[in-house]
Amino acid sequence: YLYCRQKGLWPLEVSGHDPRIEPDWFRSYEPLQNVTGKYPPTILLHGEIDTDVPFWQSVKMAGKLEKLGIPYELLTHPDWQHGFDRNWDDPSVKATFEKILSFLEEHLK
């Protein structure tokens, strides 16, 4: 896994398709490319130092949701990495999950 990520081979390994040769094959899996006015309320969680998924992707997604009038919330933290929720002793993690529950309670009625 780590080797494939470091060498940029992960998409090819998990899909059997090379994004450099077949970029169109991946489009249906790209959330940003598939947001429409019928998209559901969305909560985005992202650590600003995430090395797996670039932080700007969540910011861009939030912008697209905003533009389409889709209810959303973008929860970020300057010290979170990918998988930030593994540290349940961190008060910011607990507070984030409280916000997640509030978002779900509001939008799953």
Sequence and secondary structure as in RCSB ss.txt:
>XXXX:A:sequence
YLYCRQKGLWPLEVSGHDPRIEPDWFRSYEPLQNVTGKYPPTILLHGEIDTDVPFWQSVKMAGKLEKLGIPYELL
THPDWQHGFDRNWDDPSVKATFEKILSFLEEHLK
>XXXX:A:secstr
 HHHHHHT HHHHHHS  TTT HHHHGGG GGGG  TT   EEEEEETT SSS HHHHHHHHHHHHHHT  EEEE
EETT  TTGGG TT HHHHHHHHHHHHHHHHH  
